[in-house]
């Protein structure tokens, strides 16, 4: 059924589905007409919608690990106990 182009075209027309080319064209149009400087996070913050925090990355190099250790130690030393 999926290999027959006439059946795919009939299903697409009957159910109002868009083809891959139509979707690509629509995404391109939306991308080109987007508001310059729009910040989605600021918009969601303004609406009061909670946004998930960014996940941290694992240290990839020894330098990353050293920087992480320094950061954690400096936070620990600065925090009053």
PyMOL Python script that loads the backbone (N, CA, C, O; Angstrom):
from pymol import cmd

cmd.read_pdbstr("""\
ATOM      1  N   UNK A   1       0.830  -1.184   0.000  1.00  0.00           N
ATOM      2  CA  UNK A   1       0.000   0.000   0.000  1.00  0.00           C
ATOM      3  C   UNK A   1       0.884   1.261   0.000  1.00  0.00           C
ATOM      4  O   UNK A   1       0.616   2.205  -0.743  1.00  0.00           O
ATOM      5  N   UNK A   2       1.927   1.273   0.826  1.00  0.00           N
ATOM      6  CA  UNK A   2       2.783   2.454   0.915  1.00  0.00           C
ATOM      7  C   UNK A   2       3.655   2.622  -0.318  1.00  0.00           C
ATOM      8  O   UNK A   2       4.155   3.715  -0.581  1.00  0.00           O
ATOM      9  N   UNK A   3       3.841   1.549  -1.072  1.00  0.00           N
ATOM     10  CA  UNK A   3       4.693   1.638  -2.251  1.00  0.00           C
ATOM     11  C   UNK A   3       3.948   2.171  -3.474  1.00  0.00           C
ATOM     12  O   UNK A   3       4.575   2.637  -4.425  1.00  0.00           O
ATOM     13  N   UNK A   4       2.629   2.107  -3.458  1.00  0.00           N
ATOM     14  CA  UNK A   4       1.833   2.562  -4.589  1.00  0.00           C
ATOM     15  C   UNK A   4       1.581   4.069  -4.475  1.00  0.00           C
ATOM     16  O   UNK A   4       0.853   4.501  -3.581  1.00  0.00           O
ATOM     17  N   UNK A   5       2.169   4.875  -5.363  1.00  0.00           N
ATOM     18  CA  UNK A   5       2.036   6.338  -5.267  1.00  0.00           C
ATOM     19  C   UNK A   5       0.593   6.826  -5.384  1.00  0.00           C
ATOM     20  O   UNK A   5       0.234   7.826  -4.762  1.00  0.00           O
ATOM     21  N   UNK A   6      -0.243   6.138  -6.170  1.00  0.00           N
ATOM     22  CA  UNK A   6      -1.624   6.596  -6.335  1.00  0.00           C
ATOM     23  C   UNK A   6      -2.413   6.423  -5.040  1.00  0.00           C
ATOM     24  O   UNK A   6      -3.260   7.257  -4.719  1.00  0.00           O
ATOM     25  N   UNK A   7      -2.147   5.358  -4.298  1.00  0.00           N
ATOM     26  CA  UNK A   7      -2.827   5.134  -3.016  1.00  0.00           C
ATOM     27  C   UNK A   7      -2.361   6.171  -2.004  1.00  0.00           C
ATOM     28  O   UNK A   7      -3.174   6.721  -1.261  1.00  0.00           O
ATOM     29  N   UNK A   8      -1.048   6.444  -1.967  1.00  0.00           N
ATOM     30  CA  UNK A   8      -0.531   7.475  -1.055  1.00  0.00           C
ATOM     31  C   UNK A   8      -1.150   8.829  -1.361  1.00  0.00           C
ATOM     32  O   UNK A   8      -1.545   9.553  -0.447  1.00  0.00           O
ATOM     33  N   UNK A   9      -1.239   9.175  -2.638  1.00  0.00           N
ATOM     34  CA  UNK A   9      -1.802  10.460  -3.038  1.00  0.00           C
ATOM     35  C   UNK A   9      -3.278  10.536  -2.642  1.00  0.00           C
ATOM     36  O   UNK A   9      -3.741  11.578  -2.178  1.00  0.00           O
ATOM     37  N   UNK A  10      -4.011   9.452  -2.819  1.00  0.00           N
ATOM     38  CA  UNK A  10      -5.431   9.422  -2.465  1.00  0.00           C
ATOM     39  C   UNK A  10      -5.616   9.613  -0.954  1.00  0.00           C
ATOM     40  O   UNK A  10      -6.484  10.373  -0.524  1.00  0.00           O
ATOM     41  N   UNK A  11      -4.802   8.928  -0.160  1.00  0.00           N
ATOM     42  CA  UNK A  11      -4.877   9.055   1.301  1.00  0.00           C
ATOM     43  C   UNK A  11      -4.522  10.481   1.717  1.00  0.00           C
ATOM     44  O   UNK A  11      -5.176  11.061   2.584  1.00  0.00           O
ATOM     45  N   UNK A  12      -3.499  11.035   1.105  1.00  0.00           N
ATOM     46  CA  UNK A  12      -3.077  12.404   1.417  1.00  0.00           C
ATOM     47  C   UNK A  12      -4.195  13.400   1.124  1.00  0.00           C
ATOM     48  O   UNK A  12      -4.451  14.301   1.923  1.00  0.00           O
ATOM     49  N   UNK A  13      -4.846  13.243   0.007  1.00  0.00           N
ATOM     50  CA  UNK A  13      -5.915  14.162  -0.369  1.00  0.00           C
ATOM     51  C   UNK A  13      -7.147  13.988   0.515  1.00  0.00           C
ATOM     52  O   UNK A  13      -7.757  14.975   0.929  1.00  0.00           O
ATOM     53  N   UNK A  14      -7.518  12.737   0.809  1.00  0.00           N
ATOM     54  CA  UNK A  14      -8.720  12.480   1.602  1.00  0.00           C
ATOM     55  C   UNK A  14      -8.600  12.983   3.036  1.00  0.00           C
ATOM     56  O   UNK A  14      -9.568  13.489   3.604  1.00  0.00           O
ATOM     57  N   UNK A  15      -7.425  12.846   3.615  1.00  0.00           N
ATOM     58  CA  UNK A  15      -7.250  13.199   5.016  1.00  0.00           C
ATOM     59  C   UNK A  15      -6.578  14.560   5.215  1.00  0.00           C
ATOM     60  O   UNK A  15      -6.314  14.960   6.349  1.00  0.00           O
ATOM     61  N   UNK A  16      -6.306  15.259   4.140  1.00  0.00           N
ATOM     62  CA  UNK A  16      -5.730  16.597   4.247  1.00  0.00           C
ATOM     63  C   UNK A  16      -4.298  16.600   4.751  1.00  0.00           C
ATOM     64  O   UNK A  16      -3.850  17.581   5.344  1.00  0.00           O
ATOM     65  N   UNK A  17      -3.576  15.512   4.523  1.00  0.00           N
ATOM     66  CA  UNK A  17      -2.178  15.432   4.959  1.00  0.00           C
ATOM     67  C   UNK A  17      -1.299  16.190   3.974  1.00  0.00           C
ATOM     68  O   UNK A  17      -1.622  16.311   2.792  1.00  0.00           O
ATOM     69  N   UNK A  18      -0.194  16.692   4.481  1.00  0.00           N
ATOM     70  CA  UNK A  18       0.736  17.430   3.637  1.00  0.00           C
ATOM     71  C   UNK A  18       1.894  16.520   3.249  1.00  0.00           C
ATOM     72  O   UNK A  18       2.282  15.622   3.995  1.00  0.00           O
ATOM     73  N   UNK A  19       2.427  16.773   2.079  1.00  0.00           N
ATOM     74  CA  UNK A  19       3.582  16.005   1.620  1.00  0.00           C
ATOM     75  C   UNK A  19       4.845  16.571   2.254  1.00  0.00           C
ATOM     76  O   UNK A  19       4.830  17.664   2.821  1.00  0.00           O
ATOM     77  N   UNK A  20       5.926  15.828   2.157  1.00  0.00           N
ATOM     78  CA  UNK A  20       7.202  16.271   2.718  1.00  0.00           C
ATOM     79  C   UNK A  20       7.654  17.602   2.141  1.00  0.00           C
ATOM     80  O   UNK A  20       8.178  18.449   2.864  1.00  0.00           O
ATOM     81  N   UNK A  21       7.455  17.790   0.840  1.00  0.00           N
ATOM     82  CA  UNK A  21       7.852  19.049   0.197  1.00  0.00           C
ATOM     83  C   UNK A  21       7.017  20.221   0.704  1.00  0.00           C
ATOM     84  O   UNK A  21       7.537  21.319   0.901  1.00  0.00           O
ATOM     85  N   UNK A  22       5.719  19.987   0.916  1.00  0.00           N
ATOM     86  CA  UNK A  22       4.854  21.056   1.428  1.00  0.00           C
ATOM     87  C   UNK A  22       5.262  21.455   2.842  1.00  0.00           C
ATOM     88  O   UNK A  22       5.256  22.638   3.183  1.00  0.00           O
ATOM     89  N   UNK A  23       5.613  20.477   3.657  1.00  0.00           N
ATOM     90  CA  UNK A  23       6.034  20.752   5.031  1.00  0.00           C
ATOM     91  C   UNK A  23       7.345  21.519   5.036  1.00  0.00           C
ATOM     92  O   UNK A  23       7.488  22.485   5.787  1.00  0.00           O
ATOM     93  N   UNK A  24       8.311  21.110   4.211  1.00  0.00           N
ATOM     94  CA  UNK A  24       9.594  21.814   4.127  1.00  0.00           C
ATOM     95  C   UNK A  24       9.385  23.264   3.702  1.00  0.00           C
ATOM     96  O   UNK A  24      10.015  24.173   4.242  1.00  0.00           O
ATOM     97  N   UNK A  25       8.498  23.472   2.732  1.00  0.00           N
ATOM     98  CA  UNK A  25       8.217  24.821   2.247  1.00  0.00           C
ATOM     99  C   UNK A  25       7.576  25.666   3.353  1.00  0.00           C
ATOM    100  O   UNK A  25       7.916  26.838   3.514  1.00  0.00           O
ATOM    101  N   UNK A  26       6.652  25.073   4.111  1.00  0.00           N
ATOM    102  CA  UNK A  26       5.984  25.791   5.191  1.00  0.00           C
ATOM    103  C   UNK A  26       6.963  26.138   6.315  1.00  0.00           C
ATOM    104  O   UNK A  26       6.914  27.243   6.856  1.00  0.00           O
ATOM    105  N   UNK A  27       7.846  25.208   6.668  1.00  0.00           N
ATOM    106  CA  UNK A  27       8.851  25.471   7.700  1.00  0.00           C
ATOM    107  C   UNK A  27       9.784  26.580   7.249  1.00  0.00           C
ATOM    108  O   UNK A  27      10.123  27.464   8.036  1.00  0.00           O
ATOM    109  N   UNK A  28      10.200  26.545   6.001  1.00  0.00           N
ATOM    110  CA  UNK A  28      11.083  27.585   5.467  1.00  0.00           C
ATOM    111  C   UNK A  28      10.404  28.951   5.519  1.00  0.00           C
ATOM    112  O   UNK A  28      11.031  29.945   5.885  1.00  0.00           O
ATOM    113  N   UNK A  29       9.128  29.001   5.155  1.00  0.00           N
ATOM    114  CA  UNK A  29       8.376  30.258   5.189  1.00  0.00           C
ATOM    115  C   UNK A  29       8.277  30.772   6.617  1.00  0.00           C
ATOM    116  O   UNK A  29       8.495  31.958   6.861  1.00  0.00           O
ATOM    117  N   UNK A  30       7.951  29.898   7.566  1.00  0.00           N
ATOM    118  CA  UNK A  30       7.839  30.310   8.961  1.00  0.00           C
ATOM    119  C   UNK A  30       9.181  30.773   9.511  1.00  0.00           C
ATOM    120  O   UNK A  30       9.245  31.734  10.277  1.00  0.00           O
ATOM    121  N   UNK A  31      10.251  30.089   9.118  1.00  0.00           N
ATOM    122  CA  UNK A  31      11.588  30.461   9.582  1.00  0.00           C
ATOM    123  C   UNK A  31      11.983  31.831   9.054  1.00  0.00           C
ATOM    124  O   UNK A  31      12.562  32.637   9.783  1.00  0.00           O
ATOM    125  N   UNK A  32      11.675  32.095   7.797  1.00  0.00           N
ATOM    126  CA  UNK A  32      12.048  33.379   7.191  1.00  0.00           C
ATOM    127  C   UNK A  32      11.221  34.537   7.713  1.00  0.00           C
ATOM    128  O   UNK A  32      11.680  35.679   7.692  1.00  0.00           O
ATOM    129  N   UNK A  33      10.001  34.267   8.184  1.00  0.00           N
ATOM    130  CA  UNK A  33       9.132  35.352   8.638  1.00  0.00           C
ATOM    131  C   UNK A  33       9.112  35.482  10.158  1.00  0.00           C
ATOM    132  O   UNK A  33       8.298  36.232  10.696  1.00  0.00           O
ATOM    133  N   UNK A  34       9.990  34.766  10.860  1.00  0.00           N
ATOM    134  CA  UNK A  34      10.034  34.837  12.322  1.00  0.00           C
ATOM    135  C   UNK A  34      10.491  36.221  12.762  1.00  0.00           C
ATOM    136  O   UNK A  34      11.267  36.880  12.070  1.00  0.00           O
ATOM    137  N   UNK A  35      10.006  36.646  13.905  1.00  0.00           N
ATOM    138  CA  UNK A  35      10.382  37.945  14.453  1.00  0.00           C
ATOM    139  C   UNK A  35      11.858  37.937  14.841  1.00  0.00           C
ATOM    140  O   UNK A  35      12.309  37.044  15.558  1.00  0.00           O
ATOM    141  N   UNK A  36      12.595  38.913  14.375  1.00  0.00           N
ATOM    142  CA  UNK A  36      14.020  39.006  14.683  1.00  0.00           C
ATOM    143  C   UNK A  36      14.183  39.339  16.163  1.00  0.00           C
ATOM    144  O   UNK A  36      13.516  40.235  16.680  1.00  0.00           O
ATOM    145  N   UNK A  37      15.065  38.622  16.835  1.00  0.00           N
ATOM    146  CA  UNK A  37      15.335  38.887  18.235  1.00  0.00           C
ATOM    147  C   UNK A  37      14.307  38.291  19.184  1.00  0.00           C
ATOM    148  O   UNK A  37      14.316  38.604  20.375  1.00  0.00           O
ATOM    149  N   UNK A  38      13.428  37.446  18.684  1.00  0.00           N
ATOM    150  CA  UNK A  38      12.423  36.823  19.544  1.00  0.00           C
ATOM    151  C   UNK A  38      13.101  35.809  20.452  1.00  0.00           C
ATOM    152  O   UNK A  38      13.846  34.945  19.990  1.00  0.00           O
ATOM    153  N   UNK A  39      12.837  35.923  21.743  1.00  0.00           N
ATOM    154  CA  UNK A  39      13.414  35.010  22.720  1.00  0.00           C
ATOM    155  C   UNK A  39      12.302  34.132  23.286  1.00  0.00           C
ATOM    156  O   UNK A  39      11.510  34.604  24.102  1.00  0.00           O
ATOM    157  N   UNK A  40      12.224  32.865  22.874  1.00  0.00           N
ATOM    158  CA  UNK A  40      11.134  32.013  23.335  1.00  0.00           C
ATOM    159  C   UNK A  40      11.114  31.834  24.848  1.00  0.00           C
ATOM    160  O   UNK A  40      10.037  31.773  25.440  1.00  0.00           O
ATOM    161  N   UNK A  41      12.289  31.749  25.492  1.00  0.00           N
ATOM    162  CA  UNK A  41      12.333  31.570  26.943  1.00  0.00           C
ATOM    163  C   UNK A  41      11.770  32.796  27.658  1.00  0.00           C
ATOM    164  O   UNK A  41      11.013  32.663  28.619  1.00  0.00           O
ATOM    165  N   UNK A  42      12.138  33.988  27.189  1.00  0.00           N
ATOM    166  CA  UNK A  42      11.611  35.213  27.795  1.00  0.00           C
ATOM    167  C   UNK A  42      10.097  35.288  27.613  1.00  0.00           C
ATOM    168  O   UNK A  42       9.383  35.728  28.515  1.00  0.00           O
ATOM    169  N   UNK A  43       9.613  34.866  26.464  1.00  0.00           N
ATOM    170  CA  UNK A  43       8.182  34.864  26.203  1.00  0.00           C
ATOM    171  C   UNK A  43       7.461  33.928  27.175  1.00  0.00           C
ATOM    172  O   UNK A  43       6.444  34.298  27.762  1.00  0.00           O
ATOM    173  N   UNK A  44       7.994  32.714  27.341  1.00  0.00           N
ATOM    174  CA  UNK A  44       7.372  31.752  28.257  1.00  0.00           C
ATOM    175  C   UNK A  44       7.465  32.232  29.704  1.00  0.00           C
ATOM    176  O   UNK A  44       6.537  32.028  30.487  1.00  0.00           O
ATOM    177  N   UNK A  45       8.585  32.870  30.062  1.00  0.00           N
ATOM    178  CA  UNK A  45       8.722  33.432  31.413  1.00  0.00           C
ATOM    179  C   UNK A  45       7.672  34.513  31.653  1.00  0.00           C
ATOM    180  O   UNK A  45       7.078  34.584  32.729  1.00  0.00           O
ATOM    181  N   UNK A  46       7.449  35.347  30.648  1.00  0.00           N
ATOM    182  CA  UNK A  46       6.467  36.428  30.765  1.00  0.00           C
ATOM    183  C   UNK A  46       5.059  35.871  30.963  1.00  0.00           C
ATOM    184  O   UNK A  46       4.245  36.453  31.680  1.00  0.00           O
ATOM    185  N   UNK A  47       4.784  34.745  30.322  1.00  0.00           N
ATOM    186  CA  UNK A  47       3.477  34.115  30.469  1.00  0.00           C
ATOM    187  C   UNK A  47       3.357  33.321  31.764  1.00  0.00           C
ATOM    188  O   UNK A  47       2.260  32.935  32.170  1.00  0.00           O
ATOM    189  N   UNK A  48       4.493  33.082  32.406  1.00  0.00           N
ATOM    190  CA  UNK A  48       4.479  32.302  33.646  1.00  0.00           C
ATOM    191  C   UNK A  48       4.491  30.808  33.411  1.00  0.00           C
ATOM    192  O   UNK A  48       4.148  30.034  34.304  1.00  0.00           O
ATOM    193  N   UNK A  49       4.883  30.395  32.218  1.00  0.00           N
ATOM    194  CA  UNK A  49       4.958  28.971  31.899  1.00  0.00           C
ATOM    195  C   UNK A  49       6.301  28.445  32.386  1.00  0.00           C
ATOM    196  O   UNK A  49       7.341  28.991  32.016  1.00  0.00           O
ATOM    197  N   UNK A  50       6.304  27.394  33.208  1.00  0.00           N
ATOM    198  CA  UNK A  50       7.589  26.866  33.668  1.00  0.00           C
ATOM    199  C   UNK A  50       8.356  26.227  32.509  1.00  0.00           C
ATOM    200  O   UNK A  50       7.790  25.497  31.695  1.00  0.00           O
ATOM    201  N   UNK A  51       9.643  26.518  32.457  1.00  0.00           N
ATOM    202  CA  UNK A  51      10.489  25.929  31.420  1.00  0.00           C
ATOM    203  C   UNK A  51      11.504  25.017  32.089  1.00  0.00           C
ATOM    204  O   UNK A  51      12.028  25.346  33.153  1.00  0.00           O
ATOM    205  N   UNK A  52      11.786  23.877  31.478  1.00  0.00           N
ATOM    206  CA  UNK A  52      12.750  22.954  32.080  1.00  0.00           C
ATOM    207  C   UNK A  52      14.155  23.540  32.065  1.00  0.00           C
ATOM    208  O   UNK A  52      14.534  24.248  31.133  1.00  0.00           O
ATOM    209  N   UNK A  53      14.908  23.241  33.090  1.00  0.00           N
ATOM    210  CA  UNK A  53      16.295  23.705  33.166  1.00  0.00           C
ATOM    211  C   UNK A  53      17.137  22.916  32.171  1.00  0.00           C
ATOM    212  O   UNK A  53      16.829  21.769  31.846  1.00  0.00           O
ATOM    213  N   UNK A  54      18.192  23.543  31.699  1.00  0.00           N
ATOM    214  CA  UNK A  54      19.097  22.843  30.797  1.00  0.00           C
ATOM    215  C   UNK A  54      19.829  21.765  31.575  1.00  0.00           C
ATOM    216  O   UNK A  54      20.219  21.958  32.727  1.00  0.00           O
ATOM    217  N   UNK A  55      20.006  20.637  30.928  1.00  0.00           N
ATOM    218  CA  UNK A  55      20.731  19.545  31.566  1.00  0.00           C
ATOM    219  C   UNK A  55      22.226  19.816  31.458  1.00  0.00           C
ATOM    220  O   UNK A  55      22.714  20.313  30.442  1.00  0.00           O
ATOM    221  N   UNK A  56      22.923  19.486  32.502  1.00  0.00           N
ATOM    222  CA  UNK A  56      24.362  19.709  32.475  1.00  0.00           C
ATOM    223  C   UNK A  56      25.034  18.605  31.658  1.00  0.00           C
ATOM    224  O   UNK A  56      24.511  17.501  31.507  1.00  0.00           O
ATOM    225  N   UNK A  57      26.201  18.945  31.143  1.00  0.00           N
ATOM    226  CA  UNK A  57      26.965  17.980  30.364  1.00  0.00           C
ATOM    227  C   UNK A  57      28.036  17.366  31.243  1.00  0.00           C
ATOM    228  O   UNK A  57      28.554  18.013  32.153  1.00  0.00           O
ATOM    229  N   UNK A  58      28.357  16.139  30.972  1.00  0.00           N
ATOM    230  CA  UNK A  58      29.448  15.489  31.679  1.00  0.00           C
ATOM    231  C   UNK A  58      30.767  16.081  31.206  1.00  0.00           C
ATOM    232  O   UNK A  58      30.900  16.421  30.030  1.00  0.00           O
ATOM    233  N   UNK A  59      31.743  16.210  32.098  1.00  0.00           N
ATOM    234  CA  UNK A  59      33.045  16.725  31.672  1.00  0.00           C
ATOM    235  C   UNK A  59      33.646  15.823  30.593  1.00  0.00           C
ATOM    236  O   UNK A  59      33.720  14.606  30.760  1.00  0.00           O
ATOM    237  N   UNK A  60      34.071  16.429  29.496  1.00  0.00           N
ATOM    238  CA  UNK A  60      34.600  15.653  28.379  1.00  0.00           C
ATOM    239  C   UNK A  60      36.123  15.571  28.406  1.00  0.00           C
ATOM    240  O   UNK A  60      36.705  14.624  27.879  1.00  0.00           O
ATOM    241  N   UNK A  61      36.770  16.563  29.021  1.00  0.00           N
ATOM    242  CA  UNK A  61      38.229  16.573  29.051  1.00  0.00           C
ATOM    243  C   UNK A  61      38.709  16.747  30.491  1.00  0.00           C
ATOM    244  O   UNK A  61      37.918  17.025  31.393  1.00  0.00           O
ATOM    245  N   UNK A  62      39.994  16.583  30.688  1.00  0.00           N
ATOM    246  CA  UNK A  62      40.571  16.783  32.019  1.00  0.00           C
ATOM    247  C   UNK A  62      40.399  18.242  32.435  1.00  0.00           C
ATOM    248  O   UNK A  62      40.140  18.528  33.604  1.00  0.00           O
ATOM    249  N   UNK A  63      40.544  19.165  31.483  1.00  0.00           N
ATOM    250  CA  UNK A  63      40.367  20.586  31.795  1.00  0.00           C
ATOM    251  C   UNK A  63      38.934  20.866  32.242  1.00  0.00           C
ATOM    252  O   UNK A  63      38.714  21.651  33.164  1.00  0.00           O
ATOM    253  N   UNK A  64      37.959  20.226  31.593  1.00  0.00           N
ATOM    254  CA  UNK A  64      36.568  20.386  32.014  1.00  0.00           C
ATOM    255  C   UNK A  64      36.385  19.904  33.449  1.00  0.00           C
ATOM    256  O   UNK A  64      35.694  20.544  34.241  1.00  0.00           O
ATOM    257  N   UNK A  65      36.998  18.787  33.777  1.00  0.00           N
ATOM    258  CA  UNK A  65      36.894  18.229  35.122  1.00  0.00           C
ATOM    259  C   UNK A  65      37.552  19.158  36.145  1.00  0.00           C
ATOM    260  O   UNK A  65      37.025  19.352  37.241  1.00  0.00           O
ATOM    261  N   UNK A  66      38.700  19.730  35.786  1.00  0.00           N
ATOM    262  CA  UNK A  66      39.378  20.678  36.678  1.00  0.00           C
ATOM    263  C   UNK A  66      38.507  21.915  36.911  1.00  0.00           C
ATOM    264  O   UNK A  66      38.378  22.387  38.040  1.00  0.00           O
ATOM    265  N   UNK A  67      37.913  22.435  35.835  1.00  0.00           N
ATOM    266  CA  UNK A  67      37.047  23.611  35.956  1.00  0.00           C
ATOM    267  C   UNK A  67      35.825  23.313  36.813  1.00  0.00           C
ATOM    268  O   UNK A  67      35.412  24.149  37.617  1.00  0.00           O
ATOM    269  N   UNK A  68      35.249  22.135  36.648  1.00  0.00           N
ATOM    270  CA  UNK A  68      34.100  21.735  37.450  1.00  0.00           C
ATOM    271  C   UNK A  68      34.483  21.644  38.926  1.00  0.00           C
ATOM    272  O   UNK A  68      33.746  22.112  39.795  1.00  0.00           O
ATOM    273  N   UNK A  69      35.635  21.041  39.204  1.00  0.00           N
ATOM    274  CA  UNK A  69      36.094  20.897  40.585  1.00  0.00           C
ATOM    275  C   UNK A  69      36.331  22.266  41.212  1.00  0.00           C
ATOM    276  O   UNK A  69      35.918  22.510  42.345  1.00  0.00           O
ATOM    277  N   UNK A  70      36.995  23.161  40.479  1.00  0.00           N
ATOM    278  CA  UNK A  70      37.227  24.516  40.993  1.00  0.00           C
ATOM    279  C   UNK A  70      35.912  25.225  41.291  1.00  0.00           C
ATOM    280  O   UNK A  70      35.763  25.873  42.327  1.00  0.00           O
ATOM    281  N   UNK A  71      34.979  25.096  40.387  1.00  0.00           N
ATOM    282  CA  UNK A  71      33.687  25.743  40.561  1.00  0.00           C
ATOM    283  C   UNK A  71      32.965  25.222  41.794  1.00  0.00           C
ATOM    284  O   UNK A  71      32.421  25.999  42.579  1.00  0.00           O
ATOM    285  N   UNK A  72      32.960  23.911  41.960  1.00  0.00           N
ATOM    286  CA  UNK A  72      32.284  23.317  43.114  1.00  0.00           C
ATOM    287  C   UNK A  72      32.967  23.704  44.424  1.00  0.00           C
ATOM    288  O   UNK A  72      32.301  23.994  45.418  1.00  0.00           O
ATOM    289  N   UNK A  73      34.305  23.705  44.418  1.00  0.00           N
ATOM    290  CA  UNK A  73      35.033  24.074  45.629  1.00  0.00           C
ATOM    291  C   UNK A  73      34.839  25.540  45.968  1.00  0.00           C
ATOM    292  O   UNK A  73      34.705  25.891  47.140  1.00  0.00           O
ATOM    293  N   UNK A  74      34.822  26.406  44.955  1.00  0.00           N
ATOM    294  CA  UNK A  74      34.643  27.829  45.242  1.00  0.00           C
ATOM    295  C   UNK A  74      33.234  28.101  45.771  1.00  0.00           C
ATOM    296  O   UNK A  74      33.063  28.964  46.632  1.00  0.00           O
ATOM    297  N   UNK A  75      32.235  27.394  45.281  1.00  0.00           N
ATOM    298  CA  UNK A  75      30.871  27.556  45.792  1.00  0.00           C
ATOM    299  C   UNK A  75      30.776  27.066  47.226  1.00  0.00           C
ATOM    300  O   UNK A  75      30.080  27.663  48.047  1.00  0.00           O
ATOM    301  N   UNK A  76      31.476  25.978  47.530  1.00  0.00           N
ATOM    302  CA  UNK A  76      31.436  25.408  48.876  1.00  0.00           C
ATOM    303  C   UNK A  76      32.132  26.331  49.876  1.00  0.00           C
ATOM    304  O   UNK A  76      31.680  26.484  51.010  1.00  0.00           O
ATOM    305  N   UNK A  77      33.227  26.939  49.449  1.00  0.00           N
ATOM    306  CA  UNK A  77      33.973  27.835  50.341  1.00  0.00           C
ATOM    307  C   UNK A  77      33.188  29.114  50.567  1.00  0.00           C
ATOM    308  O   UNK A  77      33.209  29.658  51.671  1.00  0.00           O
ATOM    309  N   UNK A  78      32.485  29.616  49.533  1.00  0.00           N
ATOM    310  CA  UNK A  78      31.736  30.870  49.636  1.00  0.00           C
ATOM    311  C   UNK A  78      30.448  30.730  50.432  1.00  0.00           C
ATOM    312  O   UNK A  78      29.998  31.699  51.044  1.00  0.00           O
ATOM    313  N   UNK A  79      29.844  29.545  50.437  1.00  0.00           N
ATOM    314  CA  UNK A  79      28.554  29.389  51.129  1.00  0.00           C
ATOM    315  C   UNK A  79      28.767  29.317  52.631  1.00  0.00           C
ATOM    316  O   UNK A  79      29.624  28.568  53.100  1.00  0.00           O
ATOM    317  N   UNK A  80      27.978  30.106  53.410  1.00  0.00           N
ATOM    318  CA  UNK A  80      28.119  30.064  54.856  1.00  0.00           C
ATOM    319  C   UNK A  80      27.563  28.768  55.431  1.00  0.00           C
ATOM    320  O   UNK A  80      26.500  28.303  55.020  1.00  0.00           O
ATOM    321  N   UNK A  81      28.284  28.192  56.378  1.00  0.00           N
ATOM    322  CA  UNK A  81      27.825  26.940  56.996  1.00  0.00           C
ATOM    323  C   UNK A  81      27.626  27.088  58.473  1.00  0.00           C
ATOM    324  O   UNK A  81      27.243  26.130  59.144  1.00  0.00           O
TER     325      UNK A  81
END
""", "prot")
cmd.dss("prot")
cmd.show_as("cartoon", "prot")
cmd.util.cbc("prot")
cmd.orient("prot")
